[in-house]
């Protein structure tokens, strides 16, 4: 389940890039994605007895803000970045976030930071440098957006680590996604992009993004956590950027040079390193994607 969940999440960037080729705008796509996904996740939460209606006003507001500001910000920056740079490159850059989370948890919550965390952080930045150097890409707004997406997602995870304690994960996911849906609905309205796709192929890609990496990926992720635990689930989650790269090469025609492949492998290695379970690991909090 964890591996299938990671593969589902790995389709996100490629599906978004395909949507752009069918004439769907960024705000339009994100508004439709999160609105459909929010409706679906609320239904799943209700059917599984995890409805958020008993969370309390303070918890609901915190979750809505998490989704509407941090998660929406990370999504917007990533979706804007992949308009200008290859999906494979953007995905691997964003995946420095596990190392950033480890350092953030050490600074903010006093959690132990081990030598492997420091090694992973350094390795992640070296990997990004290899990716950019191998692609002969100079610093650009799109690269900055991909890095900012990693930072925003890191903040989302760190805040969620405290906010989600004791909450049913499916209900929390539904509320968080609702916050993102509200943000993008307002943005799409302001930009004049709040409209349905103009043809069936556009609808197909929008629904695929809402269902596969959002509803399907989240549901399988939470099911895997309940069966094999957070450590093993996180390690299998390292398949996500690998799936994204393979799909981008196969479907979008992305090409990776030797240095880029080395950088990508290094980033994947740091993700596995930083998330490898230890005997003294603290409790795991599920933060919805």
N, C-alpha and C positions, 0 to 999 in steps of 0.2 A: 504493500500500500504506500509506504513512504517513497519508494522509487517511482511508482506511477504518479504520485503527487508531484514530485520534483519534475518529472517529465511534462506534466500538465502545466506547471508554472513556466517551464522552459519555452513554451509556445508563445508566450505573451508578446515579446518584441517582434517576432516574425509576423504574427497575426496583425499587429499594429502597423507594421511597414506595408503589408498587403492592403490594409484598409486605406492607407494614404494613397496608394496607387489606384484605388477605386473612387477617389475624390472625396473621401471623408476627412473632415478637419479634426485637429487635435482636441479642441474643447468639445466638439460634437461627439467624437468617439468616446472620450472619457465620461461625459455626462450619460450617454446611453449605456456604456459598460457598467457603470456603478449603479445606475437606476435599476437595470435588469437584475444585476447581481444582488442588490439590496433586497428586492422583492423575493428573489429565490432563497436567499439566506434566512430571511424572516420566516418564510414558509418552512424551511428545514428545521429551524430552531423551534418553531411551534410544534411540529410533528414529533420532535425528539424530546419534548418537555424542557427545552432550554430557552423559553421565551424571555426576552429582557424586560417584560412589563413590571417585574418586581425588583429591578436593580436599584431603584431610588433615584431621585432627581440629580443628586450630586454625581453619582456614578455615570448616569446617562449623559450628563453634560460633559464630563471628562472624556468619555468614549467618543462623543460626537466631535469634540474639539481635536482629539487625536486623529480621527479620520479626516475631518474637514480641513485641518491645517497641515499636520506633519505627513500623514499618508498621502493626502491629496498633493502636497508639495513635492514629495518624492516622485509620485506618479507623473505629475506634470513635467518635471524637469527631465525625467527619463524619456518620456514620449516626445518632448521637444528635441532632445539630444539625438534620437535616432532618425530624425528627419534629415540630419546633416552628416552623420557618421554611421558606419556600418553597425548593424545590430550586434554582431558578434563582439566588436570592440567595446561598445557601450555596456553590454551585459557583463563582460569581464571586469571593466573598471568599477562598475557598481558593486561587484562582489568582493571588494575590499572591506565591506561593512562588517563582517564577523569580527575581524581584527579590531576595528574601531569600537565595536560594542564591548569587546573584552577590556580595552583600555578605559572606555567610559565607565564601565561597571566598577573598575578599580578606583578611579578618581572620585566617582559620585557615591558609591555604595560601600567602598572599602573592601571589595572582594579581592581575593588573592590574585595577583597576576604572576604567572609562572614564566620561566625563560622561554617556553614554547610560544607564549602569547607575544612576547617582544620579537621573537624570531619571525612569527607569522606577520606581524605588523610591518617589519622591515621587508620581508619577502613580498608582501602585497604591493608595496610601493615600488620595489624593484621590478615586479611583474608588470605594473602599469607603465613604468618607464620603457621596458622592453616592447610592450605592445605599441606604444606611441612611436618609439624609434624604429621598430620594424615596419610600421606602416608609413613612415616618413611624414607623420602628421605633426604640424606645429601647433602650439597652444591656440585654442579657439574657443568661442562661446559654447559650442557643443560639447567639447571636452570638459569645460568648466561645469556645464549643466550635469553631465554624467557624474562628476565628482561630488557636486552639490546634492545630487539625488542620493548618493551613498551616505552623505552626512545627515541628510534629512531622515532617511530610513533608520539610521543609527539612533537618532533622537527619538523617533517613534518607538523603537524597540526598548530603549532605556526607560522611557516614561511608561510604556505598557507593562514593563516588568513590575512596576509598583501598582499601577492602576488596576490590573486585571486579576490581582490576587483574590481567589475565592469565587470568581465569576465563571458561569458556564461558558466555555469557549465559543460555541456556535452562536449563542445569544450575543456575546461580546462582538464577534465578527460581524453580525448583522447590523449592530448599532454603529460600529466603526465605518463600515462600508456605506451606511446611510449618511454619515457625516460627509464622506467624500462625494457621494452623489449630490448632496445639497450644494456643496462648493462648486462642483462642475456644472450643475444646472444653472446656477447664477452666472458663472463665467460664460457659459455658452449663450445665455440670453443676452448678456452685455455685449458679446462679440457678434451677435446675429447668427450664431451657429446652432441654436437650439431647434433642430429639425430632424426628422427621420431620414435614413438613407434613401436615395432616389431609386434604387433598384434592388433586386433580390440578392445579387452578389454582395452588395453593401450590407444588407441585413444579415446575410449569412456570416460575414466576418465579425460584425458587431456581436451577434449572438454567440459566436464561437469564443470571442474574448470574454464575454460575460459568464459563459458556462464552464469552459474548459479550465483556464488558469484561475478563475475566481471561485465559482461555486464548487466545481469538481475538485480542484486542487486543494482548497481549504478543507473540504469535508474529508477527503482522504488523508490529509495531513493530520487532522485531529483524531481520526480513527487509528492511524498508525501510532500516534503518541500514546494512546490508551493501551496499545498492545505490546509495543517494543520499547517504549520509553523515549525520553527526549534526546539522549546522547546518540543512539543509533539512528534515530530519525533525522537528526541534524547532519550526520555524516552522509546518509543517503541523499539528503537535500543538496549535497555538493554536485549531484548529477545535473542540477538545473542549468548552470551556465554551459556545461558541456552539451546538453541537449540544444540549447539556444544556438551555440556555435555550429553544431552539425546541421540543424535546420536552416540556418542562415546560409551556409555553404551550399546545401542541396537545393533550396527553394529560391533564395535571393541572389545566389551567385557570389556571395562574399568569398574572398580569398585571403588566406593567412600565409605570411612568409615564415621563414625559419625562426626569426627573432620573435615574431608574434606568437607562434606556437609555443616557444620556450616561455614567454611571458604568461600565456594562458595556463600552461601546465603549472607554473610556479604559483599563480593565484589559486588554482584548484587545490594545490598541495597545502597552501596556507589555510584555506577554508577547512580542510580535513583536520589539519594540525590544531587549529584553534578550537574546533568543536569535538575533538576526541574526548570521550568520557574518561573521568578519573574516579578512583574509588572514593575520594572525598568530595565529590561534586556537590554543590548546594542544590536546592530545589530548582526545578525547571518551571518557568511560567510560560504558558502558551500565549504568544502574541500573534494575532491574526495577520495574514498576509494582505 
